[in-house]
Amino acid sequence: MRRPVRNSAGLDISNALAGWNFQPGEVNVRLIRGHDGRQKIQMRLDLGLLQMETSGRPDGRRPHNCLSELQYQISRRRAFTKRNGSAEKFTISSADIRALREESAMYYHRYLAFFVLGNYEGVVRDTQHNLNALDFCQSVAHTSQERHALERYRPHVVMMQGRARACMALKKGLISSALAYLQGSLRLIEQCTAGDARSNADAHHSGEARIILEMIQDIKRQLPTDPRQELQQLLSKAVERENFEEAAALRDQIMAMQTMSGIERPGEPTRAPRRQRSHSDSASQAQSPADSQARQPRDNPEDHA
């Protein structure tokens, strides 16, 4: 509904947009200080901007005096279960489903912004909200269309949460943990597509899976190379060139390293192995790819608006 506004010149956002051009295909965000003194997120769009709170619901509202629409609906189900002894017959209306869908879109925009800003804890928090909303809709909606209204976004939410958790681990030098988070996200994406007419091999070619696999490769490229693998490669090349003198020298080096590592050689007793450095121990030597992963999250917010 159109409302008359007095002194509307003060509402012009041209000053806020001055010098901040829209970049198609990129997530352009910044942090500002609001009139209330709190930090806020602004996201640049082609025709203006979105402004979001950094905590609570992104639009700053408290539906039904709750932190979010999702929290309100969960409290309703909890009360229903207490009265009836079971939540089996609890359902919500189509209007409630729509309210949850609209709220999830707000959290989607904010977790994209958080990722670009490097606030990975915020990404994990907001993606978890949306995953909880998906699970809730699956359990309470009374039509198939309503149950799956948000389900097609699950692979994207899983991917973003996995990337954020991995980046948090990399910041702490926990390379093995980062790889574990990413592998776990990849398995969840495969489960998301299991209901479709696609095999797991096809799932690996989804956009979300490709981004996860690329991040795994980026991390592995930063790991220190095992010197024995390098020598083995040189040995293979020397044999191909029929440079047997060089091959013999390389073989001796490999055998010497195996002996020092306590690896059993044919015909010799096993020696007590020395402690091998793990990927996590070598984290300080490898350049962390977390910063490179803080690039744009390869998504256009307008696709989900």
N, C-alpha and C positions, 0 to 999 in steps of 0.2 A: 504494500500500500504506500502510495506517495504521500509524504508529509512535507508541509511547508517548513522551511528552515530560515531563520533570521540570521543575518551576518554570516552567510554561507561561505564567504571568501576565506574565513579562517579554517574551513574544513578541506580546502584544496590540498591534495597530497603531492603536488608538483615538487615542493621543496624536499620532501622525503625521497623522491625518485631522482632528483637532480644528481647527475654524475654516476648513477647506478643503472647501467643499461641492462636490458633483458638479453640473456644469452640462450638461444634455442637449444634444447637438448641437454642443458646443464641445470643442476640444482644450485641456484644462487641464493645464498643465505647470509645473514649477518646478525650479530647480537647488538641490541641497543638498550639504553636505560630509559624506562618509561616514566611518565609524570608521577607515578606512584613510588618511584625510586627502585622498582624491581627490574631485573633483567628480563628482556623479552627477545623472542626470535622473530625476525622478519624474513620472508621468502619472496623473492622477486618473481612476478608473473608478467606475461606480455602486456596486460592491461592494468597493472597495479602491483599490489603486494598482499601477502597474508601476514598477519601478526598473531603470534601465539605466545602463551605463557610457557615458562620453562618447567613448571611443575603443576600437578593437578591436571584437570581437563584442559586441553590446549586453548579453548575459547574462554577459560576463566569462570565458566558457569558451574553451578552445583545443582543438577537436576534432582528434584524431589529432596533437596537438602542433603544429597549424597555426593561423594567425590566424582562419581560418573554414573551414567545410565546403566552400565554393566553392574556396578556395585549395587545399585537400587534393585535391579531385577534379581540378582543373586540373593539379596536380603528378603525379597518377596518369596522366593522359592524356599529359603530357609524357614521362614515363618509358616509357609504352607506345610512343609514337612513336619514341623513341630506340632501343628494342629491335627494332621492326618496320619502321622506315623510313617509316611512315605511320600516321595516326590514323584511317584510314578505317573499320576494324572495331572501334574502341573504343566500348564502351557502358557504361552504369551501370545498376544495379538499380533496381527500384521503390522499395526502401527508401532508396536514395541520393537519388532524386528527391524523396521525401517529406522527407528531411532538408534538402535545399536549399530546399524550399517553406517549411518551418517557420523556417529561418534567415532567409529573405527577409521573412517576417512580422515578425521582430524588427527588421530594418533599416527596414521600413515604419513601425513605431511610432516609431522614433527619428528618422527624417527628418521626420515630422510635428512632433515635439517641437522639433527644431532650427529648423524654419521659424517656429514661433510664437516661439521665443526669439531669432530674428534671426540665428542662426548659419547663414548661407547656404552657407559653405564646407562645413559638416557635411552640409547637405542634398545638395549636389552629390556629395560623397564617398559617401554612403549610397545615393542613387539610382543612382549609377554601379555600385555593387556589385550592386544588383538587376537593372540592365540587363545586366550581365555574366552574372548567373545565368540570365536569360531566354535570352540567346544560347547559353550553354553547354547548357542543356536542349534547345534546338532542335536543336543539332548532334549530341548523343550519345544522346538517348533513342531507344528502339527501337519505341515505339508512338505513334500519333498523339495519344492521350489524354495520354500523359506529356509529349510535346513541347509541347502546348498547355496544360499544367496551370497555368502562370503567365502565359501570353501575354495573357490578357484584362486583366491589370493594366498592360500596357505603356503604354497612353495616359496613365494616371494618373501613372506614374513619369516619363514624358517631360514631362508638364505641370509636375510639381513641380520637376524639374531646370531646365526653361526659366525658370520664375518665379524660382527661386533665382539663376540666372546673371544674369537681368535686374536683380534687386534689387542684386546685387553691382556691376553696371555703373552703376546709378543712384547708388549710394553714392559712386562715384568721379566722378560727373558725366558719364558717357559715355552720353548719351541714345540716340544712334544705335546704339551697340552693344547697349543693352538692347532696342531695337525689333528688331534683327537676331536676337537670341537668341529672342525670342518668335515672330517669323515663322518661324524655323527649327523651333521646337517645333511650331508649327501644321502645317507640312508633314509632320513626322514622324508626327503624330497622324493626318493624312489617309492616310499610308502604312499605318499600323496598321489602319485600317478598310477598306483597299482590298480585302482578302480577304473581307470581309463582303459581304452583299447590300445595301450602302449606297453611294451616290455620294459624291463629294467635297462636294457641297452638303449632304448629310445629315451628313457628318463635321463640318461647321462648326456643326451644331446639337447635337453631343455635349456632355456636361457639361464635359469637359476643354477642348474648343475654345472654348466660351462663356467660360470663366474666362480663357483666354489673350486672347481678343478684348476682353474687358472691361478687362484690364490694359493692352492696347495703347491703347485709347481713353482710359483714365485718364492715360497718359503724354502722349498727343497733346494732351489738354486743358491740360496744364501748359506746353506750348511757347509761346513768345512769338508773337503773331499778326503776320503780315506786314501793315504799315500800308497797303500798296497794296490788299490784299484788303478791309480795312475801308473804305477810300475807295470801292472799286468797289461794295461793298454799298450804301453811302450814295448813290452815283450812281444805282444802279438804282432805289432808293426815290424819289429826287428825280424821276426821269423818270416813274415811275408816278404821282406826284402832279402831274405836269406843271409842276413848279417848275423851269423851264428856266434861270432865272438861277442858282439854286443848283447845278444840274447842270453848267452851264458852268464855275463856279468849281471844282467838284470835279474836273472833267475836266482843268482846267489844273493842279491839284495833282498829279494822277496822271501827267500828261505831264512835269511838272517832276521828279518822283521817278524816272521812267523815264530821263530824260536824265542825272540824277545817277548812276544805277546803270549807265549805259552801255548801256542796252537800246535797240536800234535802233528809230527811228520811221520810218514810211513816208516815202520820198522823201528821207531824210537818211542820211549815211554812218554806218557803225557806229563807235562809240567804244570805246576800250579799257575793258573792264569793270573795275570795282573789285572787290576781294575781298569776297565775301559771307560773312557770319557763318553758320557751320554750326549745326546743332542742338546739337552738342557744345560750341561756343563759348558758346552761350546757356544752357548748363546751370546756370551759377551764378545766372542771373536767374530760372530757373523753380524753383518749389518741387518738390522730388523726391517722387514718389509712392511711393518705396520703403517709407517707413514705413507708408503706408496699405495697401500690399500685404502687410505683415507681420501682417495680421489673421489670424484663424483660417483655415487652408487649406481650408475648406469641405469637410471630410471628417470622418466619424465613425470612429474607430479600431475600433469594434466591428463595423463592416461588413466589415472585412478580417481580423478575429481568427480 
